[in-house]
Amino acid sequence: MHPAIPVRAMFNNPEGYNMEPNETKRYTALVTETRAALPTDEAAHHLSRAPQTLRLWACLENGPLRPIRVHGRLAWPVAELRRVLGVA
């Protein structure tokens, strides 16, 4: 049986818990992006928002851009991302 670890201790990472992602994800610059649409996590990165914010925009239909729904998944049009961000 493992001893209880206080929440504060978990966040201080005293026992070497790996709390960092295994690899750093590299994103293509929006100017050079060749895909027509991006998944939510990549679109959120370009907009400097949390992915959940974009999901909320899609659900409530109140954000600055609308996603395309493909087989139940959200895809964010690159052209619209460029328009919102003012990228040529």
HUPE-V689662 format. One record per helix or strand of 2 or more residues. SS is the DSSP state (H for helix, E for strand). FROM is the first residue (numbers start at 0). LEN is the number of residues. If there is no record, write none. Layout:
BEGIN
ss=SS from=FROM len=LEN
ss=SS from=FROM len=LEN
END
This chain:
BEGIN
ss=H from=6 len=6
ss=H from=29 len=3
ss=E from=36 len=3
ss=H from=39 len=8
ss=H from=50 len=10
ss=E from=67 len=3
ss=E from=72 len=5
ss=H from=77 len=8
END
